[in-house]
Structures are given as C-alpha cells and as structure tokens.
Amino acid sequence: MLKNKFIKAVLIIGALIVLSGAYDSILVSEKIIEINGEFLKAEIADTGRARERGLSGRDKIYSDQGLLFIFDNLDYHSIWMKDMMFSIDIIWMDEDGYIIDYEERVSPDTFPETFSPEKPAKYVLEVESGFVERKGLEVGDKLDI
C-alpha cells in the first residue's frame, strides 16, 4: 500500500514538473568536451528556451564548466548578456568543432549589445572569463565535442 502511494506521488510530482515547464531547467544533459588534452563538463542548450536562457540568472560558472549551445544549422548565431551576473568567454565552432571565432571577457554591462561570429557556426560554447587565454585557444583549434 505504501509503495503504491509513493509511486503515485512520484508520478504526480513528475507530471506537475512537466506541465509547469520546469523540466527545462531540471533535466539538463551534459557533454564532456576535450580541449587540448583537458576536459570540460558542458551543459547542453539545444532548445529555443534553453538557448534563450543561457547562463542568465546564475551567480557564476566554474573553470571546468561550460554551456554548449547546439544549433540545427550553420548561421551567425548571436549571443547577448541579458540577465548575466558575470563575464564570460564566447567560442563559436563550425560543424566539425573547429573554432571559427571567439570573444573574450564579455561583460554583463554590454547588454543589449549582441556578439556574432565572423563565419557561420553550428556550436557556441560559453565558458568562464579568461578561459580562452588560459587554454591558449586560437581560431582553427579543434574542440572534441
């Protein structure tokens, strides 16, 4: 009897989460990205809602974390700093994971300015400010995504 009540409660809570839309912020997939022999744990933003939210509203990001935007097509995908609380580096990559452009130390104060790559990109990686310099990344480097 107690087991059935527990299962019902879990199902009801799960349904409420899904119906409220909160699942987008709870069920987060992650990907490990290899960068020059080191690894970065990146959350995946592959829905319109997740891409729009990005890292906004968070207090910080750690040096071994990132947010990987995955788009359906190559394009000049723009990034803004709406509701951001800390600076970041932004890295644009082509469909094979090669860096095609980046912006370093982008401040929240830049909003509503948008940042776009020089060439069409499939992926955008947001990381801690100073990451590009610390890792010695350059246009043409390949990230194993």
N, C-alpha and C positions, 0 to 999 in steps of 0.2 A: 504494500500500500504506500509506504513512504517513498519507495523507489519510483512509483508512478507519479506521485506528486512532484518529486524532484524533476523528472523528465518533462512534465507539463510546464513547470516553472521555467526551465531552461528554454523550452520551445517558445513560450510566451515572451520571454526577455529577448530572445533572438529575433522574433517577429517584430517586436517593438523597435529594436535597433534598426532593422532593415527598413521598416516603414518610416522611421524618423529621418532616414538618410545618414545617420551617424555611422553606418558601416563604412563609409568612405574614409573616415578618419581612424577607424579601429582596425579594419582588415587591411594592413599595409604589406605589400610584398616587397622583398628586398633582393638586391643583386650584389654580388661581390665583384668589384672591378679591380683588375690588376693594372697598376701604374708603376712602371719602371721597377718591377720586382716586388713592389709593396702592394698591400691590399686595402681597399676602401669599401666600407659597407654602405650601399646607397639604397635609400627608399625609392620606390618606383612611382612616378607620376605619369600615368598613361591614360587617364580620363580627363575630360574637359574640366571637371570640378577640381580634381587633384592638381592639375597643371595651373589653374587659376589661383588656387590657394598657395601652392608652392611652400615656401618656408615661412610665410607670413604668420605672425602671431606667436612664434616661438621665441624663447629667450636667447638661445644660442645654438650653435652646431659644433660638434667636436671635431678634432683634427682627423679622425678616422671615419668620419661620416660624410654623406653627401645626399643630394636628391637628384635622381636621374629622370629627366623628362624624356619620354619616348613618344615620338610623333608618328603618325601614319605615313607621312610623306616628307620629302625634302622641301624645305622652304626657309624663308628668312624669319625664323621663329624669334619673336621679341620677348624680352624679359623686363619686368619692371620691379620696383622695390616697394610696392604697396603693402602697408602694414608690417614692414620689416623692422626688426629691432637691432640688427647688427649688420655689419658689412660682409660681403661675400665675394668670391671669385666666380665668374661665369665662364664655362668652357663649352663651345659648340663643336660638335663632331659630325662627320658625314656618316653614311650608312655602314661603312666599314670600321668605324671607331677612330678614324684619323682626326686629330684636332685641326679645325679649319679657322678658328678664331677664338679669342678669349678677351675678357675684361677683368682687370684686377682691382681689388679693394673697392668694389662698388658700394657706396654708402646709402643708407636709407634716406638720407637727405636729398638724393637725386630724384625721388618720386615727384612728379609724374613722368619724368623722362623714361624712355624705353631704350633698351640696348639690343642691337641686332647684329648678326654676323655679316662678314664680307661676302660669304658664299652661302648657298642653301645648306641647311643642316637637317639631320634626322634626330639627333640627340642633343640635349643640353644638360650639363652637369653643374649643379650649384654646390660649392664647397666653401670651407672656412676661408676667410680673407687671408691672403698671404700664401695659400696652398700652391698656386702656380709657381711662384718664386721659390718656395722651399723645395718643391719637387723638380725644379729646373725644366718645367714643361715649355715646349715651343710648338708653334704651328708645324704640322707634319708629323708630330709624335703620335703613336698609336696607343689607345687605351683598349685593354681587353675587356669589352663589355659583353 
